[in-house]
Amino acid sequence: MGSSKSRPLSGLRARPLLRRVTWRPLGGLLGPDTEDASQSLIALIVAILATLFAGLFLASVEETFTANLGLLLLFPAAIGLRGNVFGPFVSRLSTSMRAGTFSWSRKADGVLAQNLVSVVGTSFLASIVVGVIAKGVAEITIGRPGILSLLDFVTISVISAAIATFALTAITLLLAIVSTRYDWDLDNVTAPIVTAAGDLVTLPALLIGIIFVESLIGSIVVSVLGVVIVLLSGVAIASLGLKTAKRVASESTPVLVLAGVVSLIAGSIIEGSIDQLRNFTVYLVALPSYLSVAGALGGILSNRLSTKLHLGLVSPAAFPTEAARGDIRLTFKIAFPIFVALGLAAFIFAELFGHTTPTLAQLVLSILSGGLVATVFVSAVAYYGTILVVRFGLNPDNHGIPVVTASLDLVGSLTLIGAVWAWVL
């Protein structure tokens, strides 16, 4: 008795000096998932701003795309490949972090090292194959003299892969470090940021590729280097016995190529509609953001479902369980304000940088209505595509995002052009 030592408070928590203020996004419109919604909304807003600048760049070099027949066709496929390679990369890292198997070990057989080897190899291999297929699609869909040659397509695709792989690897690892430091959920933030970064990097990379195709020797050297990198990655996987890298590469490559073909078809739709989009160039400015946001929403949903399937929190049922329905509802709650924000931001950008635009109401309605239709589709693909992959015994981390992104490139192009016809033209 009379001790000067303070007694512990049994069963009670010390009251903080300052009350924590919790941000309720849009006044609580998004429901109780404040942390997930906050992370996703912030990441999507960053993605919108970044990809609008990419759209400004696209609109400013539109003549370069039209002068090089087939280059615009390659645009969605090149951008899609970056997201399709690095989105699953992040999803695998997120799953391993939450499962407690991730470490920053530099060993060749570590989780990180094996993922990096597979990412580099599949990125270059898929880019070469998509470059070859792009030539065939261009001949079928465009069918006019002046189409880029086969070597041109491969060179541009490989240059895009080289620049984007280096940049996005650095960004992905930085996101992993920051997410670990601040306890962010990688599933909520990386799909929008990686997609936006892919847009920003890939557009200039395509134009750099045009510089290389002006030299026959330069084109040959670039194409050969791309093949050498693929072979070296394969040798490393085989000689070091990297089982995880082998599985990732073998599972990812077919779906990456298939996704690339679908994205090429989307590119042919955009190339065929370029005259309509020229009437209101704001849609060229908004196009990368529109596809990026819709794809990122699907990527967030796919990542979350994939992680929960791995952890047994969601079962692969024909009808979504309550846990899965909660993620789908959150996707739609985020989609509405984010597409409205995209319409408003696109209008402001158009006014500031002198691009033609319909009325503000027409622009917002066209982007919002097209975006919501795309979100319906992408939610169904994200859910059923993910559970289908699981039922075939494959890793949903390797397939969810490519399936979503590729289908979204096609459906997103159709929904935006359809919305323009419905509200504007």
N, C-alpha and C positions, 0 to 999 in steps of 0.2 A: 504494500500500500504506500501511497505517496510517491511512487516512482515517477521520475521525470520523463521516462520513456513513454512514447505514445503507444496506445494499444491498437492492434490491427482491427479493422472493421470487418467482422465476420459476416460473409454473405452480401456485403455491400460494395459497390464500386465508388471510387473517389469521384466526386463531381468535377467535371472540367471547369476551368476558370472561364473559358469562352464557349458559348454554345456553338456547335458546328452547324453551319448553314448548308443545307442540301439543295442543289439545283434541281428543280422539277421541270424538265424540258417542256416548253410550251404550256406552262401552267398546270402540268399534270395530265395533259391530253394523252401522253404516251403510257399512262398507267403506272404501276408500281415499279417497273423495271428501270428505275432511274439511272442506275450505274451503266447498264448495258446500253440504254438509249442514249445517254450522254456521250459515251465513248463513240458509238456509231455515228451519231449526228455530227460531232466535231470532225471525225475523220471524213465524213461525206462532204461537209462544207469545205474542208481543205481540198478535197478531190475536185469539187465543182470549180473553185477558183483556179486551181492549177490547170484543169483541162479546158477551161474557157480560154486561157492564154494559148493552150495548144490549138484550140479552135480558131483563134485569131491568126495564128501562124498558118493553119491550113487554108483559111480564106485568103490570106495574103499571097500564098504560092499556088493558088488554084490553077493558074495558067501553066505552071510547071507540070502539074498532074495531067492536065488535058493535052499538053504537048508530048508527053510520054505515055502513050496508050498502054493501059494495063497497070500503071503505077497506083492509081486510085483503087483499083480492084485489090491490090496487095495490101492496102492500108488497114482494113479491119483484120485481115489475117495476121499481119505482122504485129499489130498491137495485141490481138487476141492471144498469140503465142506467148508473149511476155507474161500476160496474166495467167495463162494456162500452165506455164512452167513454174512461176514463182508463187502463185496462189496456193497450189498444192504443197509447195515447199514450206510455206508458212504454216499451212494447216498441219503438216506432219510435225513441225517444230512445236506448235501449240499443243498437239495431242501428247507428245513426249514430255513436255513441260508439266502438263496437268497429271500425267501418269507417273511423274517422278523419275523418268528414265533419261532425261536430257542432262548433258553436261557440256562445258566449254572445252572438253579435252581435244588436243591436237592429234590424237592417235588416228591412224588411217582407218581403223575399224570402229571409230566412234560414230555416234549418231550424226553429228554435224558434218564430219569429213565425208562420210558416205553420201549424205544428202547433197553436198556440194559437188562431188564427182558426178553423180547422176544428173544433177541440174545442168551442169555445163555440157555433158554429152548429149542429153536429150534436147536441149535448147538448139544446139547446132545441127543435130541430125534432123529434127523436125523442120527447122528452117530450110535446109537443103531440099528436103522432100516437098515441102509446100512451095518452094520456088519453082521446082520442076512442074508440079501440078498446076501452078498459076499460069504457066505458059499455055497449057491445054485449055484451061477455063477461059482464058483471054481470047484464044482463037475461036472458041465456040460462041462466046457471048458477045464479043466485039466484032470480030470478023471483018476488020478493015485493015488496009495497008498501014504500016507504021507502028505495029505492036512491038513492044520490047522483045528482044531475042531470048532464047532459053538461058544462055549464059548471063544475060543482063538480069533476068529474074533471080537466078541463083546468087549472083554477086550482091545484088541489093538486099536479098534476104539474109545472106551471111553477114554482111556489114551491120545490118540492123541487129542481128543476134549478138555479134561481138560487142557492140557499144552498149546495148541494153543489158546483156548478161553481167557485164562488169559493174554497171551503175546499180542495177537492181539487187545484185548480191550484196553490195555495200549497204544499200538502204534496208534490205531485209534483216541483215545482221544488226544494224543500228536499232531497228524497231524491236528486235528480240531483246537487246540490251536494255533499252528504255522501258519496255514492257515489264521486264524482270525487276528493274529498279523501282518503278512506280506502281507495280502490281496491276497493270492493265491486262485485259483479256485479249490476247492476240487475235482471237476469232472475231472480235468486234471492230478492230481498227485497221488490220493489215490489208484486207481486201480492197477498201477504197483507196488507201494510200499507195499500195503497190500498183493498182490499176492506173491511178492518176500519174504516178511516176513513169509507168510504162508508156502512157500517152505522150508525156512531155519528152521522153527520150527517143521514142521510136520515130516520131515525125521528122525531126532533124536527121536522124540516122538514115531514113529513106532517101532524103535529099543528098546526103553525103554519098550514099550508094550510087546515085546518078553521076556524081563526079568520077567515081571509079569506073563506071561502064563506058566512059568516053575513051578509055585506054584498054585495048584488047589484052595487053600483057598484065595490066593491073587487075582486070576481071579474072584472068586465069589464075593469077597468084592468090587472090582472095578466095576463090572457089576451092583451090587445092588446100589452102590453109584450113578452111572449114572442114574438109574431109579428114585432114590429118588430126585435127582436134577431136573429132568423133572417134577415130581409130585409137588415139592415145587414151581416151576415156575408157573405151572398151578393154584395152590391154590392162589398164590399171585395175578395173573391176575384176577381170579374170585372174590376173597374176597375184593380186593381194587377197583374193577370196572374199570380196566385199558382198556378202549375201543381201544385205539391205539395199545397197546401191543397185545390185543386179535386179532385184525384184521391182524396185521403183522404175528403173529404165525399161524393163520388159513390160510392165503394166502400163506405164505412161505413154510410151512411144506410139502405139496404135491409136489411142484415144486422142493424142495430140495431133496426129496426122488427120484423123477423121474430123476433129474440131477445126483444123485449118481449112479443110475442103469446104465445110459449111460456111466458114467466115469468108472464103473466096466467093461463094455464091452471094453472100450479103454484100460484098464489095462490088460485084457485078450489078446488083440492084441500085446501089448508090451511084455507080458510074452511069447507069442508064437513066437516072433521075437527076443528073447534075444540072440539066437545063431548067428544070422546075425549081431546084434549090437556088439557082442564080437569081431568080426573081426577088427573093428575100434572103440576102446573104447571111442574115442572122442565124439561119438554120445551119449553115456551114460552120459558123462559130460555135453553135450549141451542140453540133453532132457528136464530137468526142465526149463532151460532158454527159450527154443523154445516154449514150451507149455505156459509158463508164459507170454512171450512177446505177442504171438498171442492172448491169453486170455485177457491180459491187454489192447491191442488195441481195442478189442471188448468191454471191460469194459468201457474204456474212451468214446467210441462212444455211448454206451448204456446210460451211466450216463448223457452225454450232451443232448442226445435226450429226456431222461426222464425229466430232469429239464426244458427243453424248452417246452415240452408238458404240464407240470404243469403250466408254466407261459404263455401259449398261443402263444409262439413264433414259434412253429412248429405245423402243423395240421396233424392228422393221415390219410394222403391221400395214395391211392394205389400206386401212383408214388411220390417219394420224392419231397418235395417242395425245393425251392432254398436254404433255411436255412438248411434243412437236407442234401442236396447235398453238401453244403459247409463243413459240419462236416465229411461226408463220404470221400470227396476229401482230407481233412486234414489227415484222418486216413491212406490213401494210401501214401501220401507224407511222413508221418512219418515212415510207414512200410518199405519202400525201404532202407533208410540209416540204420535203426535200425537192420534189418536182416543181412545186410552186416557187420555191426559192431559186431553182434553176431558171425558170421562166423570167422571174424578175431580174436576176443577175444577167441573163443573156440580153434582156432589153437594155439594161444600163450599159453593158459593154458595147452593144450595137450603136447606141446614141453617142457614146464617148469616142468610138473609133470609126464612125462614119459608115456603118453598114446599114443596108436597107432592111426594114422590118415592118411587119404588119402592126396593127394596134396592140397595145399592151395586153388587152383582154384576149385578143385572138392568139397572141404568142403564148400566154400562160395557159389558156385552155387547150391549145394544141399539144403543148409539152406535157401538161398534167394528164390529159385523157390518154394520150399515147403511152405515157409512162405507167399509168395504172393498169392498162391492158397488158403491157409488157410484164408488169410485176405479177399479175395473175398467172401468166404463162411461166415465168421464171420460178415462181414458188412451187408450182406443180412439178417442174423439171427438177428443181433442187431436192424436193422431198422424194419423189418416186425414183429419180435417177440415183440418189444416194442409197435407198433401201434395195434397189435392184442390184447395185454393185455388191452390197453386203450379201445378198442371197446367192450371188455367184462366187462368193468366197474371196472377193477382191478387196483391196484397201480403199475405202471411200475417200481418204485423203488424196489419193492419186487421180481420182476420176470425177469427183463432184464438181469442182470448179471448171475444168475443161468442158464438161457437158453443158453446164449452165452458160458459160461465156460464149461458146460456139452457137448454141441455139439462140441466145440473146442477141448476138450480132445479127443473125438473120431476122428474128422476130422484131428486134428493136428497130432495124432499118425499115421494115414493113410498117410497124406501128407509127413511127414518126412521119413517114411519107404519107401514110393513110390519114393521119391526124391533120397534116398540112392541107391535104385535099379537102377534108371535111370542114375545117374551120377557116381556111384562108383563101384557097384558090377557087 
